[in-house]
């Protein structure tokens, strides 16, 4: 796993976090549905983890996406607007 905080990608001082997983990756047909309640890429999965994560990020005004990485594995991106972490510091 690799976590990065690219300085490019978000305007107005927002925060972008990218998490690269070197596992088997995500089926590109399933990727758009992940994050919905009860959608899972795992046979034993309930589809709750990503749904809860997605809801928490959206509650902060951000966006969470999961897609296959071009070199294998997957890439998860969490984008948060500046207001999301300014309000939590107050």
Buried (B, 14 or more C-beta within 10 A) or exposed (E): EEEEEEEEEBEEEBBBBBBBBEEEBBEEEEBEEBBEEEBBBEEEEEBEEBBEBBEEBEEBBBBBBBBBBEEEBBBBBBBBBBBBBEEEEE
